[in-house]
Amino acid sequence: MSNLEQQHKLAKDLLRAARDADASALARIQRVRPDRGGETRALILADAQLAIAREGGFESWPKLVASFHERDIEAFRNAVDAGDAERTRQLLTAEHVRKSVNAPLFSFGQRAAHIAATKNEALLTVLLDAGADVNLKSEWDNGPYTVLDRADAAIARTLLARGATLTPNVAARLGWFDELVRLVDADPSAVHARGGDGEQPLHEAKTVAIADFLLDRGAGIDVPCVDHKSMPAQYALVERPDVCRRLLERGATPDIYMAARLGDDELATRLIEADPACLAARVHEPGYAPVPPLHIYCWTLGFGRSPHDVALRFGHPELRELLTRHSPPRVRFLNALMRGHDVEARESLAADPSIMPSLTREDHGRLAIAIFYELFPAADLMLQLGFDPSAPGIDGGNALHAACWVGHVALVERILAKGSVAVDGRDPTHKSPPLGWAAFGSAQRRANGADYPAVAERLVAAGADITATGNKFDRSLVSMAEGNEAMQSALRRLGAA
């Protein structure tokens, strides 16, 4: 029996008891309908339903029903996200859930079928049988996705058999050369088609042969996608290095990360000579034009990564040495810092004592950024060296916000002990205090090893206002922690509304 069915049963039971002259039941109804139950106004089901609704905190029975419908749809979304075919099937037996089978309930305006296409065929079949439309795109302004865009080859074939339309982007991504040729022969402009995130087929070319074919048919070699302003060679760099090399051979514009990933000393030397500042590049940070913030490298290489980091990650220590040798002391210091290398960082400071005094507020903000991305050795070293914990990092949150986001009790205590960060200070983006970051992080971040309730206790002990709203939308701290019952319980125990 669903929760809503239980409410219906409770209302019927209440009505029956009241009609049978149960004084308590009659009193419950008359609290909301004082004129009912006498000789002239007989009791009806709507009276009992209103009583049940009011006792549950709802203004009316329709609002109670709407709330339970919303909960069912949220349960449907969670079941799809979890890849749970059986739970999804159960929920779809309700008409109001079935009506939402094609709704853009998921991130970036995706629909249930888009998510299922990345999970399992059983879940996908449940949705298709319930009326999921295989040709609806996601609602994403920077380039909507089709149901095929992240499906593997087997699930893509299943979807095609159920009526999905093959796109040149999908054919290029899956390496379906013959299908791609047919699509381009039928429509030569298909080489310029925009898919998810505004990518063109060349961004997704799985093989060198497909890349060559698309270029030979007029594809633009340096056309950026819409969402990440990234070029095809940059998309190919990490997982398709052979395609990246081929695009470089055919004239794609290189960047220093390509040299680092590919271990290409000659390319690195050429790029350094043309622009020595490329050695200071960091993914997602402004200052290096070929790789602007929110570039595709954020997800393929990692936020905050330097070319030196990339060379080391992909097994090119000689190239990393070349990059380091050409780097100025400040860049060497920051690289050592972000890797948490104490000796190397202090050697750089000894070689140039002016580095620390010359650091900008943005540089000090690296402490908050390091904590946000759980680079704890780096954060520890920065705190030792005197970095300012009040400097803004991600979304303008300082080091205390970041430590709360990842639920790191020791860092919270350490930052509070310095006394330089306001315990109720709100970030400029979300207008959320550290308690808000902890509450939301407990449900949305759930960092490994985190203890969000203990973080909340430390903040309150330091004077944080447990009754304050959690963000600019005036959400309560408890509601921001929805999904983490332990954190919600801790917040209530500490006095949150």
C-alpha positions, 0 to 999 in steps of 0.5 A, a space after each residue: 500500500 502506498 503512502 497516499 493509499 494509507 492516507 485515504 484509508 485513514 480518512 475512511 476509517 476516521 469517517 466510519 468511527 465518527 459516524 459510529 459515534 466515536 467521540 474522539 473521531 467526531 471531535 477530530 473532524 469538528 475541529 476543522 468542520 465545526 458545523 458537521 456531525 449534527 442533525 442538519 449537516 451529515 458527515 461526508 468523506 471530504 470532512 474526514 479528509 480535511 481533518 487528516 490533511 490538517 493533522 498532517 500539516 496541510 491546508 487542504 486534502 488536495 494539497 496533501 495529495 499533491 505533496 504525496 504525488 511529488 514524493 512519488 515522483 521524487 522516489 521515481 527519480 531516485 529509483 531511475 538514478 539508482 538503476 533500480 528497474 523493479 522499484 521503477 516498475 512499481 512506481 510507474 503503476 501510479 498514473 501521476 508517475 506515468 505522466 512524468 515518464 518523459 518529464 525533464 526531471 534529471 540534471 541538465 534537463 534529462 529525461 528518465 530514458 536518458 539516464 536509463 540508457 547509461 544504467 541497464 537494459 532492464 530499466 530502459 525496457 521498463 521505461 519504454 514499456 511505460 511510454 518513454 519517448 526515445 526521440 525526446 531530447 534533453 532540455 539543455 540550452 548549450 546543446 540538448 542530448 539524445 537518448 543515444 548520446 551516452 549509451 553503449 553500443 548494445 543499448 544503442 542498438 536496442 534503442 534504435 530497434 525501438 525507434 530512436 534516430 541515429 545522429 552523426 555524433 552518436 555514429 562517430 562516438 561509437 565508431 560506426 564508420 559505415 553508418 556515419 558515411 551513410 548519414 553524411 552522404 545523405 546530408 553533407 551538412 551532417 559533419 557540422 551537426 551540433 549534439 550534446 553540449 554543442 559538440 560536433 561529430 569530430 569532437 566525438 570521433 572514436 577512431 583516426 579513420 573517422 576523424 580523417 573522414 570528417 575532416 575530408 568532408 569539411 568538418 572544422 578542425 578547431 570549431 569549439 563546442 558550445 558548452 565548454 568552448 573546447 576543440 575536438 583535439 582537446 576532447 580527444 586528448 585523454 581517452 583518444 590520444 591517437 585521434 588527438 595526435 592525428 588532429 594535431 598532424 592535420 593542423 589542430 591548434 595545440 596547447 601545453 596540456 597536449 604536450 604534457 599528456 602525449 609526452 611530446 618534448 618538442 611540442 612543449 618546447 615550441 609552446 614554451 618559447 611562444 608563450 612562457 606563461 603557459 607554464 603557469 596554466 591551471 585547469 579552470 583558472 583564467 589566464 591561459 587562453 587555450 583552456 578557459 574556465 569550465 573547459 572540458 579538461 576540468 572533467 578529463 584532467 581535473 580541476 586545478 591541474 597544471 601541465 606538470 601534474 598531467 605529465 606526471 600522471 601520464 608517465 612522462 617524468 622527463 617532460 615534467 622535468 623539462 616543464 619544471 626546469 623552464 618554470 619560474 620560482 613562483 610556478 614551482 612553488 605553487 606546483 609543489 604547494 598543490 601537490 603537498 610537497 613540503 620540502 620542494 615548496 620550502 626550497 622554492 621559498 628559500 630560493 626566492 623569499 619574495 614569493 609569499 609576500 607577493 601572493 595575491 588574494 586569489 593565490 591565498 584562495 587556493 587554500 579553500 580550493 584545495 580543501 574543496 577538492 579534498 587535496 588535504 596535504 596541500 591544505 595542511 601545507 598552506 595552513 603551515 605556511 600562513 595562507 589566509 583562510 578567509 580568502 575566497 575559493 569555489 563560489 566565493 566560499 572561504 576555507 571554512 565553507 570548504 571544510 564544512 562542504 567536505 565534512 572535515 572536522 579537524 580542518 574546521 577546528 584548525 580554521 576556527 582556532 585561527 580566529 580570522 574567519 567569521 563563523 556565520 559569514 555568508 559566501 557571495 554566490 549562495 549567501 550561505 554560512 558555513 553551517 549551510 555548506 555543511 548541511 548541503 554537503 552532507 546530502 549532496 557531497 557526502 565526502 568519504 570519511 566526513 563527519 557532518 554532524 560533528 562539524 555542525 557541533 563544532 560550529 555551534 560551539 564556536 557561536 554559529 547561529 543554528 536558527 539562521 536560514 541556510 541560503 539566499 532562498 531562505 531554506 532551512 538548514 534541516 531542509 538543505 540536509 534532506 537525504 542525510 537523516 543523521 545530519 538532520 537529526 543533529 541539526 534539530 538536536 542543536 536547535 535548528 527549526 
